[in-house]
Each structure stands twice: as C-alpha cells, then as structure tokens.
Amino acid sequence: MSRYLAAFYHLLISLVVFCFLAYLVVFVWYPEFFYSIDGGWEGMRIIIAVDLVLGPTLTLVVFKAGKPGLKFDLTLIGLLQSTCLLAGLYIVYLERPIFFVYYEKHFYSSSADTFKRYEMPVPEPYQFADKLPARVISILPPDPIEAADTLLDLYRRGTPTWTDANTYEQLDLHLQSIIEYGIAEAKIRARDGAGNLDKWLSKQGGSFSDYAFFPIHSRYRDAFLGIRKQDLKLMGIVEIPPPM
C-alpha cells in the first residue's frame, strides 16, 4: 500500500468521525443561528484542523510499506489525533451557549463562561427548558423596593442584571407581549448601510410589519434578531450593527 492510499483511508475514517461531530456541533450544541453568532464555526475549524488535516497528514508523512515500527507510528498518530480531538471538542462543548436571555429589549447569548466572567454561579438551564440553550427572560421583582435592592446589589458587583438567574422566567410565556417592543423600522434602516434588512425580508417573505426585531449580543457577533409575529418563531439574525 502506498502512503497516499494509506492517508486516503485515514481521511475516510476521519470523515465518518467528522460527520458525527459536525451534527453534534451544528444541531445540538450550536443550533439554528447560534452556530453563526456564538462560536459554532470557530469550534468547527478546530475539529476540521485536527480530524481532517492533522491525522491524515501525519499518516502521509510517516507511512512506508514494510517500515520497521510502522504499527507503533500509526498507533501513536491515532493516539495523538484522538487526544487533540477530544481536547478541542471539550473546549467547543464548554463554550456552547446554555442560555438565551431577554432583558430590556435586548437578547444575550450566554455560555457557562459568561456567568463565571461576572463571578455569578452557573445556573442549571434544564430548570427552564428541555433543550439548550434555555430561552429565558430576566424580570425584576414586582415589588419596587425589592427590585431596587436587586439592582443596587448587582451594580455594586459590576454584574449585568441579565446574568442573575434569580430573575429568570421562561421566555415563551412572555413572547407575545415582548414583540410589542420591537425596534422601529426607521431606526434599523438608519444602521443598515449594506441593505441587509431588505435581503433578509426577501429571503424570509413578508414585510417589516410581519416581524419584530431586537438587538442580539453574543461573543462573536452583534446583530438583530427577527421574530415572526404570526407564530412567535425566532427566524434568525439580520447582519446590522445594533445598539449596545
């Protein structure tokens, strides 16, 4: 067997593994628009580099039919590739969004690291949803004094209100009222220098009045999120710089 054929076989095996991992990243850990805004593609590049490039390339370099110690070399390559892949996969897993939080007309995508960065305990997302990221709304206590105390405490700690899980409720219970606070069309178009809003509407169908748009913030991208009013479905992001 030539080294090129050996590398090809290694690539085929790696492709099978890659298909499984790609499904995991795209449909489970970073579903829907989270893949593009919250590190899904960045994580996928790690997997591609290790699984489809590193392993087959090393096989191409070291393989030589009849070479003494070839089995050991190939075993070592497999161990190295598996170790690097598991390490990269672990990083991608840790950085996946676990909460999608609405607060004061803005949406925030949050990983476990988001809460740790603000020195807040990482909430249990499955308390609020059956699948991740858990979609929640951050609502201050109805009592004005209690709400003021909460805000004061968070302010003193330099912590955004939307990272306080004590204020969380399920988003679906409030979506119908939330869509009334979408950003006005004129304000969005004033920020839309590339004409992306019309492209988005053409792709999704309907007119601006059929949707409600809100700023969305994540680690890798800030944009607008479109919500269809008819069925309250989150339709995806519009590449327009939002207010912070």
RAZIRA-V289958 format. One line per field, one symbol per residue. ss: DSSP state (@ for helix, = for strand, . for the rest). psi: psi as a letter, one per 40 degrees, with the letter a starting at -180 (. if undefined). burial: # if it has 16 or more other ideal C-beta (glycine too) atoms within 10 Angstrom, else .. Layout:
BEGIN
ss=???
psi=???
burial=???
END
This chain:
BEGIN
ss=..@@@@@@@@@@@@@@@@@@@@@@@@@@@....@@@@..@@@@@@@@@@@@@@@@@@@@@@@.......@@@@@@@@@@@@@@@@@@@@@@@@@..=======..======@@@@@@.......@@@......=====.....@@@@@@@@@@@@@@...@@@.@@@===@@@.@@@@@@@...@@@@@@@....@@@@@@@@@...@@@=======....=======....======......
psi=hiddddddddddddddddddddddddeddgibedddefeddddddddddddedddddddddehhhehhedddddddddddddddddddddddddeiheihhhhfeiihhhiddddddefiihihdedeidiiihhihhhiidhdddddddddddddefhideeheeeiihddeeddddeefihiddddddegdefdddddddddiaideeihhiihhadeihaihhhhddefhheaihghhii.
burial=.....##..##..#..##..#..###..############..##.###.###.###.###.##.........##..#...#..##..##..#..#########..#######.##..#.#.##.#..##..#######.#.........#...#....#######.##..#...#..##..##....#...#...##..##......#..#########.#########....#######.#..
END
